[in-house]
Amino acid sequence: MDLLRLGNFMDWQPIASAPVDRDLELAVINMAGVHELVFPCRRVDGGWVRAGTGRPIVVHPTHWRDWQT
């Protein structure tokens, strides 16, 4: 998978700037490639949760953008 899968990569923001008050789309970019999570997430104290369920997810995202419904 390459950056073209992510659409306009300029839309993505560094994970350090991720807000806590809205649904986000997360991306993980590593040696294996680019991976987008297919469900909305929210930043919480100590990590990330699925926006719809509040269940924790174990992920180390590198980028975020607003979730597109």
C-alpha positions as CSV (number, residue, x, y, z in Angstrom):
1,M,0.0,0.0,0.0
2,D,1.3,3.5,-0.8
3,L,0.5,7.0,0.1
4,L,-1.9,7.3,-2.8
5,R,-4.3,5.1,-0.9
6,L,-4.5,7.8,1.7
7,G,-5.7,10.3,-0.8
8,N,-4.3,13.8,-0.3
9,F,-1.6,13.1,2.2
10,M,-1.5,16.9,3.0
11,D,-4.9,16.4,4.7
12,W,-3.2,14.3,7.4
13,Q,-1.8,15.9,10.6
14,P,0.9,14.7,13.0
15,I,-0.5,12.6,15.7
16,A,0.9,14.9,18.5
17,S,-1.7,17.5,17.4
18,A,-4.7,15.1,17.6
19,P,-7.7,16.7,19.4
20,V,-9.7,14.9,22.1
21,D,-13.1,16.2,21.3
22,R,-14.1,14.6,18.0
23,D,-14.1,11.5,15.8
24,L,-10.8,11.0,14.0
25,E,-9.4,8.8,11.2
26,L,-6.0,7.3,12.2
27,A,-3.1,6.2,10.0
28,V,-0.1,4.2,10.9
29,I,2.9,4.5,8.7
30,N,5.7,2.1,9.3
31,M,8.3,-0.1,7.5
32,A,5.4,-2.4,6.3
33,G,3.6,0.5,4.7
34,V,0.6,2.8,5.3
35,H,-2.4,1.5,7.2
36,E,-5.6,3.4,7.8
37,L,-8.0,2.3,10.5
38,V,-11.5,1.7,9.0
39,F,-13.4,2.9,12.0
40,P,-13.5,6.3,13.8
41,C,-11.4,6.7,16.9
42,R,-11.1,9.2,19.8
43,R,-8.1,10.2,21.8
44,V,-8.5,9.7,25.5
45,D,-6.2,9.8,28.5
46,G,-3.7,7.0,28.0
47,G,-4.5,6.1,24.4
48,W,-7.2,5.6,21.8
49,V,-10.7,4.1,21.8
50,R,-13.2,3.2,19.1
51,A,-15.5,6.2,18.9
52,G,-18.7,4.1,18.7
53,T,-18.0,1.8,21.6
54,G,-15.4,3.4,23.8
55,R,-13.5,0.2,23.7
56,P,-9.7,0.7,23.9
57,I,-7.6,-0.1,20.8
58,V,-3.9,-0.9,20.8
59,V,-2.4,1.3,18.1
60,H,0.5,3.6,17.6
61,P,-0.8,6.0,15.0
62,T,1.5,8.5,13.3
63,H,-1.1,10.7,11.6
64,W,-4.8,11.8,11.9
65,R,-7.5,13.7,10.1
66,D,-11.2,14.3,10.7
67,W,-13.4,11.3,10.2
68,Q,-15.4,11.6,7.0
69,T,-18.9,10.2,7.5
